[in-house]
Amino acid sequence: MTASTLEMALSYEHAKIRELAEPAHHPDASHPENRHQTDWFYAIAAQHLAAAEDVLLPHVQRLPDGTQMVTRYVGNAKELERSLRILKGRQYGDSRFLDLQHDDLWQHIDRLLGEHERMEATYSRQICEQLESLDVNTLTEDLLEAEEVAPTRAHPASPHTGMAGRLAHRMWRMADNAWDSAEGRVVPIKYHAHPKRDSALSHYLYGTPMHEGTALDKGDRAHPTDASAG
């Protein structure tokens, strides 16, 4: 059975998050000259979580056992967000987290990421079974666009679902921009080439032919070179 555009987009996002996480696993990633590696991973992961909560979970809620599925998803997301905050705290010298072992923390994060990926793969497949293909494409576009304006930091204590969650995400995006600028934190602030227009993912979305040399990671959220401008 051919994967839907939503399933392909989520697989793409999961792969990019894992790719960004790889250099952040190294013990020397906490050195000031290497902090950007963890910042990129943290920001992209936080944006993906918030966007999925805003765009996907309303559809998950309408599935059989949807309430329990949303509860499991949010529980995982909150724990992952708490771990991301600890990761950033260690990176920037927060004394509350310096006694935690780097490898132990990453083992925990990797386990949570695995759970997150499996849930999204299962949930997206069930969502697509309920929707027409054009609606799936629209949902996929909505998810990608929501990621671009989602918070760049994790906020596990804030609302995660419903109108309260969407409003919280909008407010935190503005606050995160200000704090990122104040800290000189290097985070992705825009797509250098939009994934729906320029990448292989765009061709999956619209069924257009790919030119020779087009690769899946062309047009992804490119590694930034500047800190957020607030």
C-alpha positions as a Markdown table, in Angstrom:
| # | Residue | x | y | z |
|---|---|---|---|---|
| 1 | Met | 0.0 | 0.0 | 0.0 |
| 2 | Thr | 1.4 | 3.4 | -1.0 |
| 3 | Ala | 2.1 | 5.8 | 1.8 |
| 4 | Ser | 0.1 | 9.0 | 2.0 |
| 5 | Thr | 1.6 | 12.4 | 1.7 |
| 6 | Leu | 1.1 | 12.9 | 5.4 |
| 7 | Glu | 2.9 | 9.7 | 6.3 |
| 8 | Met | 5.8 | 10.6 | 3.9 |
| 9 | Ala | 6.0 | 14.1 | 5.4 |
| 10 | Leu | 6.1 | 12.8 | 8.9 |
| 11 | Ser | 8.8 | 10.2 | 8.0 |
| 12 | Tyr | 10.7 | 13.1 | 6.4 |
| 13 | Glu | 10.4 | 15.2 | 9.5 |
| 14 | His | 11.4 | 12.3 | 11.8 |
| 15 | Ala | 14.5 | 11.7 | 9.7 |
| 16 | Lys | 15.6 | 15.3 | 9.8 |
| 17 | Ile | 15.1 | 15.5 | 13.5 |
| 18 | Arg | 17.3 | 12.4 | 14.0 |
| 19 | Glu | 19.9 | 13.9 | 11.6 |
| 20 | Leu | 20.0 | 17.1 | 13.7 |
| 21 | Ala | 20.2 | 15.1 | 16.9 |
| 22 | Glu | 23.3 | 13.0 | 15.8 |
| 23 | Pro | 26.0 | 15.7 | 16.3 |
| 24 | Ala | 24.2 | 16.8 | 19.5 |
| 25 | His | 24.8 | 13.4 | 21.0 |
| 26 | His | 28.6 | 14.0 | 21.2 |
| 27 | Pro | 29.9 | 15.0 | 24.6 |
| 28 | Asp | 31.7 | 18.0 | 23.2 |
| 29 | Ala | 28.4 | 19.4 | 21.8 |
| 30 | Ser | 28.1 | 21.4 | 25.1 |
| 31 | His | 31.2 | 23.4 | 24.2 |
| 32 | Pro | 30.2 | 27.0 | 23.4 |
| 33 | Glu | 31.5 | 26.7 | 19.8 |
| 34 | Asn | 29.3 | 23.6 | 19.3 |
| 35 | Arg | 26.1 | 24.7 | 21.0 |
| 36 | His | 24.4 | 25.6 | 17.7 |
| 37 | Gln | 24.2 | 21.8 | 17.0 |
| 38 | Thr | 22.0 | 21.2 | 20.0 |
| 39 | Asp | 20.1 | 24.4 | 19.4 |
| 40 | Trp | 19.1 | 23.3 | 15.9 |
| 41 | Phe | 17.9 | 20.0 | 17.1 |
| 42 | Tyr | 16.0 | 21.4 | 20.1 |
| 43 | Ala | 14.3 | 24.1 | 18.1 |
| 44 | Ile | 13.2 | 21.8 | 15.2 |
| 45 | Ala | 12.0 | 19.2 | 17.6 |
| 46 | Ala | 10.0 | 21.7 | 19.7 |
| 47 | Gln | 8.5 | 23.2 | 16.5 |
| 48 | His | 7.4 | 19.8 | 15.2 |
| 49 | Leu | 5.8 | 18.8 | 18.5 |
| 50 | Ala | 3.8 | 22.1 | 18.8 |
| 51 | Ala | 2.7 | 21.9 | 15.1 |
| 52 | Ala | 1.6 | 18.3 | 15.4 |
| 53 | Glu | -0.5 | 19.1 | 18.5 |
| 54 | Asp | -2.2 | 22.0 | 16.7 |
| 55 | Val | -2.8 | 20.3 | 13.4 |
| 56 | Leu | -2.9 | 16.5 | 13.9 |
| 57 | Leu | -4.4 | 16.0 | 17.3 |
| 58 | Pro | -7.8 | 17.4 | 16.4 |
| 59 | His | -8.1 | 14.7 | 13.8 |
| 60 | Val | -6.7 | 12.0 | 16.2 |
| 61 | Gln | -9.4 | 13.0 | 18.7 |
| 62 | Arg | -12.1 | 12.0 | 16.3 |
| 63 | Leu | -10.7 | 8.5 | 15.8 |
| 64 | Pro | -11.9 | 5.5 | 17.7 |
| 65 | Asp | -10.2 | 5.6 | 21.1 |
| 66 | Gly | -9.1 | 9.1 | 20.1 |
| 67 | Thr | -9.2 | 10.5 | 23.6 |
| 68 | Gln | -6.8 | 7.9 | 24.9 |
| 69 | Met | -4.6 | 8.3 | 21.9 |
| 70 | Val | -4.3 | 12.0 | 22.5 |
| 71 | Thr | -3.6 | 11.5 | 26.1 |
| 72 | Arg | -0.7 | 9.1 | 25.3 |
| 73 | Tyr | 0.7 | 11.5 | 22.7 |
| 74 | Val | 0.6 | 14.5 | 25.0 |
| 75 | Gly | 2.1 | 12.5 | 27.8 |
| 76 | Asn | 5.0 | 11.6 | 25.6 |
| 77 | Ala | 5.3 | 15.2 | 24.3 |
| 78 | Lys | 5.5 | 16.7 | 27.8 |
| 79 | Glu | 8.1 | 14.2 | 28.9 |
| 80 | Leu | 10.1 | 14.9 | 25.7 |
| 81 | Glu | 9.8 | 18.6 | 26.2 |
| 82 | Arg | 11.0 | 18.4 | 29.8 |
| 83 | Ser | 14.0 | 16.4 | 28.6 |
| 84 | Leu | 14.7 | 19.0 | 25.9 |
| 85 | Arg | 14.7 | 21.8 | 28.5 |
| 86 | Ile | 17.1 | 19.8 | 30.7 |
| 87 | Leu | 19.4 | 19.3 | 27.6 |
| 88 | Lys | 19.4 | 23.0 | 27.0 |
| 89 | Gly | 20.0 | 23.7 | 30.7 |
| 90 | Arg | 23.1 | 21.5 | 30.7 |
| 91 | Gln | 24.3 | 23.0 | 27.6 |
| 92 | Tyr | 24.1 | 26.6 | 29.0 |
| 93 | Gly | 25.5 | 25.6 | 32.4 |
| 94 | Asp | 22.3 | 25.4 | 34.6 |
| 95 | Ser | 23.6 | 24.1 | 37.9 |
| 96 | Arg | 20.4 | 22.1 | 38.5 |
| 97 | Phe | 21.2 | 19.7 | 35.6 |
| 98 | Leu | 25.0 | 19.5 | 35.5 |
| 99 | Asp | 25.1 | 16.4 | 37.6 |
| 100 | Leu | 23.1 | 14.5 | 35.0 |
| 101 | Gln | 25.1 | 12.2 | 32.7 |
| 102 | His | 25.2 | 13.3 | 29.1 |
| 103 | Asp | 24.7 | 9.7 | 27.8 |
| 104 | Asp | 21.9 | 8.9 | 30.2 |
| 105 | Leu | 20.0 | 12.0 | 29.2 |
| 106 | Trp | 20.4 | 11.2 | 25.5 |
| 107 | Gln | 19.3 | 7.6 | 26.1 |
| 108 | His | 16.1 | 8.9 | 27.6 |
| 109 | Ile | 15.6 | 11.4 | 24.8 |
| 110 | Asp | 16.2 | 8.7 | 22.1 |
| 111 | Arg | 13.6 | 6.4 | 23.8 |
| 112 | Leu | 11.0 | 9.2 | 23.8 |
| 113 | Leu | 11.7 | 10.1 | 20.2 |
| 114 | Gly | 11.2 | 6.5 | 19.2 |
| 115 | Glu | 7.9 | 6.4 | 21.0 |
| 116 | His | 6.9 | 9.7 | 19.4 |
| 117 | Glu | 7.7 | 8.4 | 15.9 |
| 118 | Arg | 5.8 | 5.2 | 16.4 |
| 119 | Met | 2.7 | 7.1 | 17.6 |
| 120 | Glu | 2.7 | 9.5 | 14.7 |
| 121 | Ala | 3.2 | 6.7 | 12.2 |
| 122 | Thr | 0.2 | 4.9 | 13.6 |
| 123 | Tyr | -2.0 | 7.9 | 14.1 |
| 124 | Ser | -1.3 | 9.3 | 10.6 |
| 125 | Arg | -2.1 | 6.0 | 9.0 |
| 126 | Gln | -5.5 | 5.9 | 10.8 |
| 127 | Ile | -6.2 | 9.6 | 10.0 |
| 128 | Cys | -5.6 | 8.9 | 6.3 |
| 129 | Glu | -7.9 | 6.0 | 6.3 |
| 130 | Gln | -10.7 | 8.4 | 7.3 |
| 131 | Leu | -9.9 | 11.3 | 4.8 |
| 132 | Glu | -10.0 | 11.8 | 1.1 |
| 133 | Ser | -6.6 | 12.2 | -0.6 |
| 134 | Leu | -7.1 | 15.9 | -1.2 |
| 135 | Asp | -7.9 | 16.5 | 2.5 |
| 136 | Val | -4.8 | 14.5 | 3.4 |
| 137 | Asn | -2.7 | 16.8 | 1.2 |
| 138 | Thr | -4.3 | 19.9 | 2.8 |
| 139 | Leu | -3.6 | 18.5 | 6.3 |
| 140 | Thr | 0.0 | 17.8 | 5.3 |
| 141 | Glu | 0.5 | 21.4 | 4.1 |
| 142 | Asp | -1.1 | 22.7 | 7.3 |
| 143 | Leu | 1.4 | 20.8 | 9.3 |
| 144 | Leu | 4.4 | 22.0 | 7.4 |
| 145 | Glu | 3.2 | 25.6 | 7.6 |
| 146 | Ala | 2.4 | 25.3 | 11.3 |
| 147 | Glu | 6.0 | 24.2 | 12.0 |
| 148 | Glu | 7.3 | 27.5 | 10.6 |
| 149 | Val | 5.5 | 29.6 | 13.1 |
| 150 | Ala | 5.7 | 27.2 | 16.1 |
| 151 | Pro | 7.6 | 27.9 | 19.3 |
| 152 | Thr | 11.4 | 27.3 | 19.2 |
| 153 | Arg | 11.5 | 26.1 | 22.8 |
| 154 | Ala | 9.7 | 23.5 | 24.8 |
| 155 | His | 7.0 | 24.5 | 27.2 |
| 156 | Pro | 5.8 | 21.3 | 29.0 |
| 157 | Ala | 3.7 | 23.1 | 31.6 |
| 158 | Ser | 1.6 | 25.0 | 29.1 |
| 159 | Pro | -1.6 | 23.8 | 27.5 |
| 160 | His | -0.9 | 21.4 | 24.6 |
| 161 | Thr | -4.3 | 20.8 | 23.0 |
| 162 | Gly | -7.5 | 22.7 | 22.0 |
| 163 | Met | -7.8 | 26.4 | 21.6 |
| 164 | Ala | -5.8 | 27.0 | 24.8 |
| 165 | Gly | -2.9 | 25.1 | 23.3 |
| 166 | Arg | -3.0 | 26.9 | 20.0 |
| 167 | Leu | -3.1 | 30.3 | 21.7 |
| 168 | Ala | -0.2 | 29.3 | 24.0 |
| 169 | His | 1.9 | 28.2 | 21.1 |
| 170 | Arg | 1.3 | 31.6 | 19.4 |
| 171 | Met | 2.3 | 33.5 | 22.5 |
| 172 | Trp | 5.3 | 31.4 | 23.2 |
| 173 | Arg | 6.6 | 31.8 | 19.6 |
| 174 | Met | 6.8 | 35.6 | 20.2 |
| 175 | Ala | 8.4 | 35.1 | 23.6 |
| 176 | Asp | 10.9 | 32.5 | 22.3 |
| 177 | Asn | 12.0 | 34.9 | 19.5 |
| 178 | Ala | 12.8 | 37.5 | 22.1 |
| 179 | Trp | 14.7 | 35.1 | 24.4 |
| 180 | Asp | 16.6 | 33.5 | 21.5 |
| 181 | Ser | 17.7 | 37.0 | 20.4 |
| 182 | Ala | 18.7 | 38.0 | 23.9 |
| 183 | Glu | 20.8 | 34.8 | 24.4 |
| 184 | Gly | 22.3 | 34.8 | 20.9 |
| 185 | Arg | 20.9 | 31.3 | 20.5 |
| 186 | Val | 21.2 | 30.0 | 17.0 |
| 187 | Val | 17.9 | 28.7 | 15.8 |
| 188 | Pro | 16.1 | 28.1 | 12.5 |
| 189 | Ile | 14.1 | 31.2 | 11.7 |
| 190 | Lys | 13.0 | 30.4 | 8.1 |
| 191 | Tyr | 13.1 | 27.8 | 5.3 |
| 192 | His | 15.8 | 28.8 | 2.9 |
| 193 | Ala | 13.7 | 26.9 | 0.3 |
| 194 | His | 10.2 | 25.9 | 1.2 |
| 195 | Pro | 9.6 | 22.2 | 1.4 |
| 196 | Lys | 6.3 | 22.3 | -0.4 |
| 197 | Arg | 7.6 | 24.2 | -3.3 |
| 198 | Asp | 11.2 | 23.1 | -3.9 |
| 199 | Ser | 11.9 | 19.7 | -2.4 |
| 200 | Ala | 11.1 | 16.2 | -3.4 |
| 201 | Leu | 8.3 | 16.3 | -0.7 |
| 202 | Ser | 6.6 | 18.9 | -2.9 |
| 203 | His | 6.4 | 16.5 | -5.8 |
| 204 | Tyr | 4.9 | 13.9 | -3.5 |
| 205 | Leu | 2.3 | 16.4 | -2.4 |
| 206 | Tyr | 1.3 | 17.5 | -5.9 |
| 207 | Gly | 2.2 | 14.5 | -8.0 |
| 208 | Thr | 4.5 | 16.6 | -10.3 |
| 209 | Pro | 7.6 | 15.1 | -12.0 |
| 210 | Met | 11.0 | 15.5 | -10.3 |
| 211 | His | 13.9 | 16.9 | -12.3 |
| 212 | Glu | 17.1 | 15.0 | -12.4 |
| 213 | Gly | 19.1 | 15.5 | -9.2 |
| 214 | Thr | 16.2 | 16.3 | -7.0 |
| 215 | Ala | 16.8 | 14.8 | -3.5 |
| 216 | Leu | 14.5 | 14.4 | -0.6 |
| 217 | Asp | 16.5 | 16.8 | 1.6 |
| 218 | Lys | 16.7 | 19.6 | -0.9 |
| 219 | Gly | 14.5 | 22.4 | 0.3 |
| 220 | Asp | 14.3 | 21.1 | 3.9 |
| 221 | Arg | 14.8 | 23.4 | 6.8 |
| 222 | Ala | 18.3 | 24.4 | 6.0 |
| 223 | His | 20.9 | 24.8 | 8.8 |
| 224 | Pro | 20.8 | 28.5 | 9.8 |
| 225 | Thr | 23.8 | 30.7 | 10.1 |
| 226 | Asp | 22.2 | 33.6 | 12.0 |
| 227 | Ala | 20.5 | 33.8 | 15.4 |
| 228 | Ser | 16.9 | 34.7 | 15.6 |
| 229 | Ala | 16.2 | 38.4 | 15.1 |
| 230 | Gly | 13.5 | 38.4 | 17.7 |
